Structures are given as structure tokens and as C-alpha cells.
Amino acid sequence: MKKQELKRLKTVIENDRLSMTNENIGLIAHDLTSVLDDYFTLTGSPDVNVTAKGCEYIIRISATATGIKAFSVGR
């Protein structure tokens, strides 16, 4: 196998171990949208990517907004 094929196979196996379904990712994205929408004018749903690396998980979240909403910090 080529190095690139091995890397892809490793990614597939790690994601399989992760056992995060598209439904799980969708629920996380929905919750993140609810929170981020309080602070930003979002242009769409955030992208969520969860990958396993050893005994840890790498969580990447990306969202795009056209503005920041006014908010204040309560004291």
C-alpha cells in the first residue's frame, strides 16, 4: 500500500473507533448554533469535526458570521 492509502485507512479506522455518527455531529452543531447565535450573526451552521488521536479527541469547530451582536458582561 502507498503511504497516502495507509494514512487514509488509519483515519477510517480511528473514526470508526470514535463511534460519532452524523446524527451526533448534527446535534452538537445544533447546540453550538444556539450558543454562537447569541453573540454573532451566523451565515450558516458551524462545521464540527471530531477525530481521535491516541487517547484524546481533537475537536475542530468552524463558523462564519457577518457580524458581532451587542452584549454585555453582567457584574
C-alpha distance (Angstrom), angle and dihedral (degrees) to the residues before:
residue distance angle dihedral
M1 . . .
K2 3.76 . .
K3 3.79 119.8 .
Q4 3.82 91.5 -111.9
E5 3.83 91.4 51.5
L6 3.80 90.9 50.2
K7 3.80 91.1 50.2
R8 3.83 90.6 50.7
L9 3.82 91.3 48.2
K10 3.82 90.2 50.0
T11 3.82 90.0 51.6
V12 3.81 91.6 49.6
I13 3.81 91.9 49.8
E14 3.82 92.8 47.1
N15 3.81 91.8 48.9
D16 3.80 89.9 48.6
R17 3.81 89.6 54.2
L18 3.78 89.2 48.5
S19 3.83 90.1 64.7
M20 3.81 92.7 -158.9
T21 3.76 108.7 148.2
N22 3.79 125.3 -155.0
E23 3.80 86.2 -107.8
N24 3.82 90.5 57.5
I25 3.79 91.3 49.4
G26 3.81 89.5 47.4
L27 3.81 91.7 53.7
I28 3.80 91.2 49.6
A29 3.82 90.9 48.4
H30 3.82 89.9 49.8
D31 3.81 91.9 52.2
L32 3.80 91.8 46.2
T33 3.81 90.2 50.3
S34 3.81 89.8 54.4
V35 3.81 92.1 52.5
L36 3.81 98.4 39.8
D37 3.80 91.8 46.4
D38 3.83 88.3 65.0
Y39 3.81 89.4 63.4
F40 3.81 106.9 25.2
T41 3.81 140.8 38.3
L42 3.79 96.8 -120.3
T43 3.79 122.3 -153.2
G44 3.81 92.6 -154.8
S45 3.77 144.4 -28.4
P46 3.79 118.3 -45.9
D47 3.79 119.3 -104.7
V48 3.80 112.5 -120.2
N49 3.79 124.1 -164.3
V50 3.81 123.8 178.8
T51 3.80 120.3 -175.3
A52 3.78 131.9 173.4
K53 3.79 118.9 -124.7
G54 3.76 113.5 179.4
C55 3.80 107.5 -56.4
E56 3.81 93.5 -18.8
Y57 3.77 137.9 73.1
I58 3.78 124.5 -131.5
I59 3.81 111.0 -146.2
R60 3.79 117.2 -165.5
I61 3.79 120.8 -173.9
S62 3.78 123.8 -175.8
A63 3.79 126.0 -179.0
T64 3.78 134.7 166.6
A65 3.79 125.2 -146.0
T66 3.78 136.2 179.3
G67 3.79 94.8 -149.7
I68 3.77 150.0 2.7
K69 3.79 116.4 -113.6
A70 3.79 121.4 -133.7
F71 3.78 113.0 -101.0
S72 3.76 137.1 156.3
V73 3.77 134.2 -146.2
G74 3.80 111.9 -120.5
R75 3.77 117.6 -133.1
